[in-house]
Amino acid sequence: MPKVQSVHPVISPAVSTRVLWTALAVVAVLLLMAYLVAFDQGAVSRSGMYLHELMHDGRHLLGVPCH
Ligand SMILES: [Zn+2]
């Protein structure tokens, strides 16, 4: 009689938890940077128009409404 094998398969996640949290952190930082470059008018960065002026050409290059 053949030996009965376990009916419970070994489950391994496709992506490890560490990689998942790292990816989420990277996405969060990139979203924050995109916000600061494209939409911030000093309300979050508290830099007045400094970031706006610094990123002005890039803002126009990306087609973000500016002025
Ligand atoms: Zn502009």
PDB file of the backbone (N, CA, C, O) and the ligand in Angstrom, with CONECT records:
HET     ZN  A 101       1
ATOM      1  N   MET A   1       0.849  -1.168   0.000  1.00  0.00           N
ATOM      2  CA  MET A   1       0.000   0.000   0.000  1.00  0.00           C
ATOM      3  C   MET A   1       0.899   1.236   0.000  1.00  0.00           C
ATOM      4  O   MET A   1       1.835   1.319   0.795  1.00  0.00           O
ATOM      5  N   PRO A   2       0.613   2.228  -0.915  1.00  0.00           N
ATOM      6  CA  PRO A   2       1.464   3.429  -0.980  1.00  0.00           C
ATOM      7  C   PRO A   2       1.272   4.303   0.251  1.00  0.00           C
ATOM      8  O   PRO A   2       0.208   4.353   0.869  1.00  0.00           O
ATOM      9  N   LYS A   3       2.351   4.979   0.564  1.00  0.00           N
ATOM     10  CA  LYS A   3       2.307   5.880   1.723  1.00  0.00           C
ATOM     11  C   LYS A   3       1.418   7.082   1.410  1.00  0.00           C
ATOM     12  O   LYS A   3       1.519   7.660   0.328  1.00  0.00           O
ATOM     13  N   VAL A   4       0.561   7.456   2.337  1.00  0.00           N
ATOM     14  CA  VAL A   4      -0.336   8.614   2.151  1.00  0.00           C
ATOM     15  C   VAL A   4       0.450   9.895   2.410  1.00  0.00           C
ATOM     16  O   VAL A   4       1.064  10.075   3.462  1.00  0.00           O
ATOM     17  N   GLN A   5       0.409  10.770   1.423  1.00  0.00           N
ATOM     18  CA  GLN A   5       1.121  12.033   1.600  1.00  0.00           C
ATOM     19  C   GLN A   5       0.214  13.060   2.256  1.00  0.00           C
ATOM     20  O   GLN A   5      -1.007  12.904   2.282  1.00  0.00           O
ATOM     21  N   SER A   6       0.811  14.083   2.772  1.00  0.00           N
ATOM     22  CA  SER A   6       0.061  15.134   3.460  1.00  0.00           C
ATOM     23  C   SER A   6      -0.879  15.835   2.492  1.00  0.00           C
ATOM     24  O   SER A   6      -0.534  16.088   1.338  1.00  0.00           O
ATOM     25  N   VAL A   7      -2.064  16.141   2.982  1.00  0.00           N
ATOM     26  CA  VAL A   7      -3.029  16.838   2.137  1.00  0.00           C
ATOM     27  C   VAL A   7      -2.880  18.355   2.260  1.00  0.00           C
ATOM     28  O   VAL A   7      -3.523  19.115   1.536  1.00  0.00           O
ATOM     29  N   HIS A   8      -2.032  18.775   3.176  1.00  0.00           N
ATOM     30  CA  HIS A   8      -1.841  20.213   3.363  1.00  0.00           C
ATOM     31  C   HIS A   8      -0.623  20.680   2.582  1.00  0.00           C
ATOM     32  O   HIS A   8       0.505  20.332   2.929  1.00  0.00           O
ATOM     33  N   PRO A   9      -0.837  21.461   1.534  1.00  0.00           N
ATOM     34  CA  PRO A   9       0.316  21.944   0.762  1.00  0.00           C
ATOM     35  C   PRO A   9       1.085  23.010   1.536  1.00  0.00           C
ATOM     36  O   PRO A   9       0.538  23.720   2.380  1.00  0.00           O
ATOM     37  N   VAL A  10       2.347  23.091   1.221  1.00  0.00           N
ATOM     38  CA  VAL A  10       3.166  24.142   1.827  1.00  0.00           C
ATOM     39  C   VAL A  10       2.847  25.454   1.120  1.00  0.00           C
ATOM     40  O   VAL A  10       3.018  25.581  -0.093  1.00  0.00           O
ATOM     41  N   ILE A  11       2.388  26.411   1.886  1.00  0.00           N
ATOM     42  CA  ILE A  11       2.004  27.701   1.308  1.00  0.00           C
ATOM     43  C   ILE A  11       3.116  28.708   1.556  1.00  0.00           C
ATOM     44  O   ILE A  11       3.486  28.983   2.698  1.00  0.00           O
ATOM     45  N   SER A  12       3.637  29.246   0.473  1.00  0.00           N
ATOM     46  CA  SER A  12       4.624  30.318   0.602  1.00  0.00           C
ATOM     47  C   SER A  12       4.113  31.508  -0.190  1.00  0.00           C
ATOM     48  O   SER A  12       3.704  31.357  -1.341  1.00  0.00           O
ATOM     49  N   PRO A  13       4.130  32.668   0.402  1.00  0.00           N
ATOM     50  CA  PRO A  13       3.618  33.847  -0.294  1.00  0.00           C
ATOM     51  C   PRO A  13       4.478  34.176  -1.507  1.00  0.00           C
ATOM     52  O   PRO A  13       5.683  33.925  -1.526  1.00  0.00           O
ATOM     53  N   ALA A  14       3.826  34.745  -2.521  1.00  0.00           N
ATOM     54  CA  ALA A  14       4.553  35.102  -3.732  1.00  0.00           C
ATOM     55  C   ALA A  14       5.531  36.231  -3.466  1.00  0.00           C
ATOM     56  O   ALA A  14       6.593  36.295  -4.085  1.00  0.00           O
ATOM     57  N   VAL A  15       5.179  37.120  -2.549  1.00  0.00           N
ATOM     58  CA  VAL A  15       6.031  38.252  -2.204  1.00  0.00           C
ATOM     59  C   VAL A  15       6.182  38.259  -0.693  1.00  0.00           C
ATOM     60  O   VAL A  15       5.197  38.155   0.037  1.00  0.00           O
ATOM     61  N   SER A  16       7.402  38.382  -0.233  1.00  0.00           N
ATOM     62  CA  SER A  16       7.610  38.377   1.209  1.00  0.00           C
ATOM     63  C   SER A  16       7.068  39.661   1.828  1.00  0.00           C
ATOM     64  O   SER A  16       6.938  40.685   1.158  1.00  0.00           O
ATOM     65  N   THR A  17       6.761  39.585   3.099  1.00  0.00           N
ATOM     66  CA  THR A  17       6.210  40.746   3.798  1.00  0.00           C
ATOM     67  C   THR A  17       7.186  41.910   3.790  1.00  0.00           C
ATOM     68  O   THR A  17       6.789  43.066   3.646  1.00  0.00           O
ATOM     69  N   ARG A  18       8.465  41.596   3.946  1.00  0.00           N
ATOM     70  CA  ARG A  18       9.475  42.665   3.952  1.00  0.00           C
ATOM     71  C   ARG A  18       9.516  43.394   2.621  1.00  0.00           C
ATOM     72  O   ARG A  18       9.592  44.622   2.582  1.00  0.00           O
ATOM     73  N   VAL A  19       9.466  42.641   1.534  1.00  0.00           N
ATOM     74  CA  VAL A  19       9.483  43.266   0.205  1.00  0.00           C
ATOM     75  C   VAL A  19       8.211  44.087   0.003  1.00  0.00           C
ATOM     76  O   VAL A  19       8.256  45.174  -0.572  1.00  0.00           O
ATOM     77  N   LEU A  20       7.087  43.571   0.473  1.00  0.00           N
ATOM     78  CA  LEU A  20       5.824  44.285   0.319  1.00  0.00           C
ATOM     79  C   LEU A  20       5.855  45.628   1.038  1.00  0.00           C
ATOM     80  O   LEU A  20       5.470  46.644   0.460  1.00  0.00           O
ATOM     81  N   TRP A  21       6.309  45.645   2.296  1.00  0.00           N
ATOM     82  CA  TRP A  21       6.354  46.901   3.054  1.00  0.00           C
ATOM     83  C   TRP A  21       7.378  47.857   2.475  1.00  0.00           C
ATOM     84  O   TRP A  21       7.160  49.069   2.477  1.00  0.00           O
ATOM     85  N   THR A  22       8.489  47.338   1.981  1.00  0.00           N
ATOM     86  CA  THR A  22       9.476  48.205   1.343  1.00  0.00           C
ATOM     87  C   THR A  22       8.893  48.849   0.095  1.00  0.00           C
ATOM     88  O   THR A  22       9.086  50.041  -0.140  1.00  0.00           O
ATOM     89  N   ALA A  23       8.182  48.064  -0.704  1.00  0.00           N
ATOM     90  CA  ALA A  23       7.566  48.603  -1.916  1.00  0.00           C
ATOM     91  C   ALA A  23       6.522  49.656  -1.569  1.00  0.00           C
ATOM     92  O   ALA A  23       6.439  50.688  -2.235  1.00  0.00           O
ATOM     93  N   LEU A  24       5.728  49.407  -0.539  1.00  0.00           N
ATOM     94  CA  LEU A  24       4.725  50.387  -0.134  1.00  0.00           C
ATOM     95  C   LEU A  24       5.375  51.677   0.357  1.00  0.00           C
ATOM     96  O   LEU A  24       4.876  52.768   0.081  1.00  0.00           O
ATOM     97  N   ALA A  25       6.486  51.557   1.083  1.00  0.00           N
ATOM     98  CA  ALA A  25       7.183  52.752   1.561  1.00  0.00           C
ATOM     99  C   ALA A  25       7.747  53.545   0.392  1.00  0.00           C
ATOM    100  O   ALA A  25       7.673  54.773   0.379  1.00  0.00           O
ATOM    101  N   VAL A  26       8.311  52.847  -0.589  1.00  0.00           N
ATOM    102  CA  VAL A  26       8.862  53.532  -1.760  1.00  0.00           C
ATOM    103  C   VAL A  26       7.751  54.252  -2.522  1.00  0.00           C
ATOM    104  O   VAL A  26       7.930  55.392  -2.951  1.00  0.00           O
ATOM    105  N   VAL A  27       6.617  53.599  -2.688  1.00  0.00           N
ATOM    106  CA  VAL A  27       5.487  54.221  -3.393  1.00  0.00           C
ATOM    107  C   VAL A  27       5.004  55.453  -2.626  1.00  0.00           C
ATOM    108  O   VAL A  27       4.683  56.476  -3.230  1.00  0.00           O
ATOM    109  N   ALA A  28       4.953  55.354  -1.301  1.00  0.00           N
ATOM    110  CA  ALA A  28       4.494  56.494  -0.499  1.00  0.00           C
ATOM    111  C   ALA A  28       5.448  57.671  -0.654  1.00  0.00           C
ATOM    112  O   ALA A  28       5.006  58.811  -0.799  1.00  0.00           O
ATOM    113  N   VAL A  29       6.750  57.407  -0.623  1.00  0.00           N
ATOM    114  CA  VAL A  29       7.729  58.490  -0.778  1.00  0.00           C
ATOM    115  C   VAL A  29       7.625  59.105  -2.169  1.00  0.00           C
ATOM    116  O   VAL A  29       7.699  60.325  -2.317  1.00  0.00           O
ATOM    117  N   LEU A  30       7.455  58.267  -3.189  1.00  0.00           N
ATOM    118  CA  LEU A  30       7.348  58.790  -4.550  1.00  0.00           C
ATOM    119  C   LEU A  30       6.086  59.624  -4.727  1.00  0.00           C
ATOM    120  O   LEU A  30       6.110  60.653  -5.403  1.00  0.00           O
ATOM    121  N   LEU A  31       4.974  59.182  -4.119  1.00  0.00           N
ATOM    122  CA  LEU A  31       3.745  59.973  -4.196  1.00  0.00           C
ATOM    123  C   LEU A  31       3.923  61.317  -3.500  1.00  0.00           C
ATOM    124  O   LEU A  31       3.457  62.342  -3.998  1.00  0.00           O
ATOM    125  N   LEU A  32       4.593  61.317  -2.357  1.00  0.00           N
ATOM    126  CA  LEU A  32       4.849  62.578  -1.654  1.00  0.00           C
ATOM    127  C   LEU A  32       5.714  63.502  -2.503  1.00  0.00           C
ATOM    128  O   LEU A  32       5.445  64.699  -2.597  1.00  0.00           O
ATOM    129  N   MET A  33       6.752  62.944  -3.121  1.00  0.00           N
ATOM    130  CA  MET A  33       7.614  63.754  -3.981  1.00  0.00           C
ATOM    131  C   MET A  33       6.844  64.288  -5.180  1.00  0.00           C
ATOM    132  O   MET A  33       7.011  65.449  -5.553  1.00  0.00           O
ATOM    133  N   ALA A  34       5.999  63.456  -5.793  1.00  0.00           N
ATOM    134  CA  ALA A  34       5.204  63.909  -6.934  1.00  0.00           C
ATOM    135  C   ALA A  34       4.272  65.034  -6.512  1.00  0.00           C
ATOM    136  O   ALA A  34       4.063  65.994  -7.255  1.00  0.00           O
ATOM    137  N   TYR A  35       3.712  64.907  -5.307  1.00  0.00           N
ATOM    138  CA  TYR A  35       2.839  65.976  -4.818  1.00  0.00           C
ATOM    139  C   TYR A  35       3.639  67.265  -4.622  1.00  0.00           C
ATOM    140  O   TYR A  35       3.205  68.341  -5.034  1.00  0.00           O
ATOM    141  N   LEU A  36       4.808  67.149  -3.989  1.00  0.00           N
ATOM    142  CA  LEU A  36       5.594  68.341  -3.711  1.00  0.00           C
ATOM    143  C   LEU A  36       6.064  69.014  -4.997  1.00  0.00           C
ATOM    144  O   LEU A  36       6.116  70.241  -5.076  1.00  0.00           O
ATOM    145  N   VAL A  37       6.404  68.211  -6.004  1.00  0.00           N
ATOM    146  CA  VAL A  37       6.884  68.782  -7.259  1.00  0.00           C
ATOM    147  C   VAL A  37       5.727  69.378  -8.052  1.00  0.00           C
ATOM    148  O   VAL A  37       5.866  70.453  -8.635  1.00  0.00           O
ATOM    149  N   ALA A  38       4.598  68.697  -8.080  1.00  0.00           N
ATOM    150  CA  ALA A  38       3.543  69.087  -9.011  1.00  0.00           C
ATOM    151  C   ALA A  38       2.497  70.021  -8.411  1.00  0.00           C
ATOM    152  O   ALA A  38       2.033  70.937  -9.090  1.00  0.00           O
ATOM    153  N   PHE A  39       2.120  69.808  -7.165  1.00  0.00           N
ATOM    154  CA  PHE A  39       0.926  70.496  -6.681  1.00  0.00           C
ATOM    155  C   PHE A  39       1.146  71.379  -5.463  1.00  0.00           C
ATOM    156  O   PHE A  39       0.321  72.248  -5.182  1.00  0.00           O
ATOM    157  N   ASP A  40       2.225  71.182  -4.742  1.00  0.00           N
ATOM    158  CA  ASP A  40       2.397  71.954  -3.528  1.00  0.00           C
ATOM    159  C   ASP A  40       2.663  73.422  -3.844  1.00  0.00           C
ATOM    160  O   ASP A  40       3.499  73.748  -4.687  1.00  0.00           O
ATOM    161  N   GLN A  41       1.957  74.277  -3.170  1.00  0.00           N
ATOM    162  CA  GLN A  41       2.162  75.710  -3.339  1.00  0.00           C
ATOM    163  C   GLN A  41       2.671  76.313  -2.036  1.00  0.00           C
ATOM    164  O   GLN A  41       2.499  77.507  -1.790  1.00  0.00           O
ATOM    165  N   GLY A  42       3.289  75.495  -1.210  1.00  0.00           N
ATOM    166  CA  GLY A  42       3.805  75.968   0.056  1.00  0.00           C
ATOM    167  C   GLY A  42       2.952  75.562   1.242  1.00  0.00           C
ATOM    168  O   GLY A  42       3.346  75.780   2.388  1.00  0.00           O
ATOM    169  N   ALA A  43       1.788  74.975   0.989  1.00  0.00           N
ATOM    170  CA  ALA A  43       0.886  74.611   2.077  1.00  0.00           C
ATOM    171  C   ALA A  43       1.456  73.472   2.912  1.00  0.00           C
ATOM    172  O   ALA A  43       1.325  73.476   4.136  1.00  0.00           O
ATOM    173  N   VAL A  44       2.090  72.493   2.262  1.00  0.00           N
ATOM    174  CA  VAL A  44       2.652  71.352   2.976  1.00  0.00           C
ATOM    175  C   VAL A  44       4.130  71.585   3.267  1.00  0.00           C
ATOM    176  O   VAL A  44       4.594  71.361   4.385  1.00  0.00           O
ATOM    177  N   SER A  45       4.856  72.028   2.268  1.00  0.00           N
ATOM    178  CA  SER A  45       6.301  72.174   2.442  1.00  0.00           C
ATOM    179  C   SER A  45       6.646  73.371   3.313  1.00  0.00           C
ATOM    180  O   SER A  45       7.753  73.440   3.848  1.00  0.00           O
ATOM    181  N   ARG A  46       5.725  74.317   3.467  1.00  0.00           N
ATOM    182  CA  ARG A  46       5.949  75.521   4.274  1.00  0.00           C
ATOM    183  C   ARG A  46       7.154  76.300   3.771  1.00  0.00           C
ATOM    184  O   ARG A  46       7.845  76.966   4.542  1.00  0.00           O
ATOM    185  N   SER A  47       7.398  76.208   2.468  1.00  0.00           N
ATOM    186  CA  SER A  47       8.569  76.875   1.907  1.00  0.00           C
ATOM    187  C   SER A  47       8.151  78.069   1.059  1.00  0.00           C
ATOM    188  O   SER A  47       8.942  78.575   0.263  1.00  0.00           O
ATOM    189  N   GLY A  48       6.940  78.509   1.222  1.00  0.00           N
ATOM    190  CA  GLY A  48       6.482  79.597   0.377  1.00  0.00           C
ATOM    191  C   GLY A  48       6.436  79.135  -1.060  1.00  0.00           C
ATOM    192  O   GLY A  48       5.921  78.053  -1.344  1.00  0.00           O
ATOM    193  N   MET A  49       6.963  79.930  -1.972  1.00  0.00           N
ATOM    194  CA  MET A  49       6.954  79.555  -3.382  1.00  0.00           C
ATOM    195  C   MET A  49       8.300  78.973  -3.797  1.00  0.00           C
ATOM    196  O   MET A  49       8.563  78.807  -4.988  1.00  0.00           O
ATOM    197  N   TYR A  50       9.156  78.659  -2.819  1.00  0.00           N
ATOM    198  CA  TYR A  50      10.494  78.178  -3.156  1.00  0.00           C
ATOM    199  C   TYR A  50      10.438  76.889  -3.972  1.00  0.00           C
ATOM    200  O   TYR A  50      11.053  76.809  -5.035  1.00  0.00           O
ATOM    201  N   LEU A  51       9.709  75.878  -3.492  1.00  0.00           N
ATOM    202  CA  LEU A  51       9.607  74.621  -4.241  1.00  0.00           C
ATOM    203  C   LEU A  51       8.917  74.844  -5.576  1.00  0.00           C
ATOM    204  O   LEU A  51       9.302  74.248  -6.583  1.00  0.00           O
ATOM    205  N   HIS A  52       7.906  75.694  -5.591  1.00  0.00           N
ATOM    206  CA  HIS A  52       7.198  75.988  -6.838  1.00  0.00           C
ATOM    207  C   HIS A  52       8.157  76.540  -7.882  1.00  0.00           C
ATOM    208  O   HIS A  52       8.170  76.093  -9.029  1.00  0.00           O
ATOM    209  N   GLU A  53       8.953  77.510  -7.475  1.00  0.00           N
ATOM    210  CA  GLU A  53       9.902  78.110  -8.418  1.00  0.00           C
ATOM    211  C   GLU A  53      11.012  77.137  -8.784  1.00  0.00           C
ATOM    212  O   GLU A  53      11.475  77.117  -9.924  1.00  0.00           O
ATOM    213  N   LEU A  54      11.442  76.323  -7.811  1.00  0.00           N
ATOM    214  CA  LEU A  54      12.514  75.366  -8.074  1.00  0.00           C
ATOM    215  C   LEU A  54      12.084  74.319  -9.099  1.00  0.00           C
ATOM    216  O   LEU A  54      12.876  73.923  -9.955  1.00  0.00           O
ATOM    217  N   MET A  55      10.843  73.875  -9.014  1.00  0.00           N
ATOM    218  CA  MET A  55      10.346  72.813  -9.888  1.00  0.00           C
ATOM    219  C   MET A  55       9.542  73.360 -11.068  1.00  0.00           C
ATOM    220  O   MET A  55       8.821  72.608 -11.724  1.00  0.00           O
ATOM    221  N   HIS A  56       9.658  74.652 -11.340  1.00  0.00           N
ATOM    222  CA  HIS A  56       8.761  75.282 -12.297  1.00  0.00           C
ATOM    223  C   HIS A  56       8.870  74.693 -13.694  1.00  0.00           C
ATOM    224  O   HIS A  56       7.848  74.383 -14.307  1.00  0.00           O
ATOM    225  N   ASP A  57      10.073  74.532 -14.209  1.00  0.00           N
ATOM    226  CA  ASP A  57      10.232  73.999 -15.562  1.00  0.00           C
ATOM    227  C   ASP A  57       9.755  72.553 -15.650  1.00  0.00           C
ATOM    228  O   ASP A  57       9.115  72.163 -16.626  1.00  0.00           O
ATOM    229  N   GLY A  58      10.066  71.764 -14.631  1.00  0.00           N
ATOM    230  CA  GLY A  58       9.601  70.383 -14.611  1.00  0.00           C
ATOM    231  C   GLY A  58       8.096  70.296 -14.553  1.00  0.00           C
ATOM    232  O   GLY A  58       7.483  69.413 -15.153  1.00  0.00           O
ATOM    233  N   ARG A  59       7.510  71.221 -13.823  1.00  0.00           N
ATOM    234  CA  ARG A  59       6.051  71.276 -13.731  1.00  0.00           C
ATOM    235  C   ARG A  59       5.437  71.516 -15.109  1.00  0.00           C
ATOM    236  O   ARG A  59       4.467  70.856 -15.480  1.00  0.00           O
ATOM    237  N   HIS A  60       5.993  72.446 -15.856  1.00  0.00           N
ATOM    238  CA  HIS A  60       5.490  72.710 -17.195  1.00  0.00           C
ATOM    239  C   HIS A  60       5.772  71.539 -18.127  1.00  0.00           C
ATOM    240  O   HIS A  60       4.954  71.209 -18.986  1.00  0.00           O
ATOM    241  N   LEU A  61       6.939  70.910 -17.954  1.00  0.00           N
ATOM    242  CA  LEU A  61       7.294  69.765 -18.797  1.00  0.00           C
ATOM    243  C   LEU A  61       6.294  68.631 -18.617  1.00  0.00           C
ATOM    244  O   LEU A  61       5.960  67.939 -19.579  1.00  0.00           O
ATOM    245  N   LEU A  62       5.816  68.438 -17.392  1.00  0.00           N
ATOM    246  CA  LEU A  62       4.870  67.366 -17.112  1.00  0.00           C
ATOM    247  C   LEU A  62       3.439  67.755 -17.438  1.00  0.00           C
ATOM    248  O   LEU A  62       2.540  66.917 -17.379  1.00  0.00           O
ATOM    249  N   GLY A  63       3.220  69.022 -17.782  1.00  0.00           N
ATOM    250  CA  GLY A  63       1.874  69.450 -18.135  1.00  0.00           C
ATOM    251  C   GLY A  63       0.972  69.696 -16.953  1.00  0.00           C
ATOM    252  O   GLY A  63      -0.252  69.686 -17.082  1.00  0.00           O
ATOM    253  N   VAL A  64       1.581  69.920 -15.781  1.00  0.00           N
ATOM    254  CA  VAL A  64       0.781  70.185 -14.587  1.00  0.00           C
ATOM    255  C   VAL A  64       0.313  71.638 -14.642  1.00  0.00           C
ATOM    256  O   VAL A  64       1.101  72.531 -14.954  1.00  0.00           O
ATOM    257  N   PRO A  65      -0.943  71.877 -14.347  1.00  0.00           N
ATOM    258  CA  PRO A  65      -1.423  73.269 -14.339  1.00  0.00           C
ATOM    259  C   PRO A  65      -0.592  74.110 -13.378  1.00  0.00           C
ATOM    260  O   PRO A  65      -0.340  73.704 -12.243  1.00  0.00           O
ATOM    261  N   CYS A  66      -0.178  75.263 -13.832  1.00  0.00           N
ATOM    262  CA  CYS A  66       0.743  76.074 -13.040  1.00  0.00           C
ATOM    263  C   CYS A  66       0.213  77.477 -12.878  1.00  0.00           C
ATOM    264  O   CYS A  66      -0.107  77.897 -11.766  1.00  0.00           O
ATOM    265  N   HIS A  67       0.114  78.210 -13.971  1.00  0.00           N
ATOM    266  CA  HIS A  67      -0.366  79.597 -13.897  1.00  0.00           C
ATOM    267  C   HIS A  67      -1.011  79.970 -15.204  1.00  0.00           C
ATOM    268  O   HIS A  67      -1.484  81.095 -15.359  1.00  0.00           O
TER     269      HIS A  67
HETATM  270 ZN    ZN A 101       4.424  78.086 -14.626  1.00  0.00          ZN2+
END
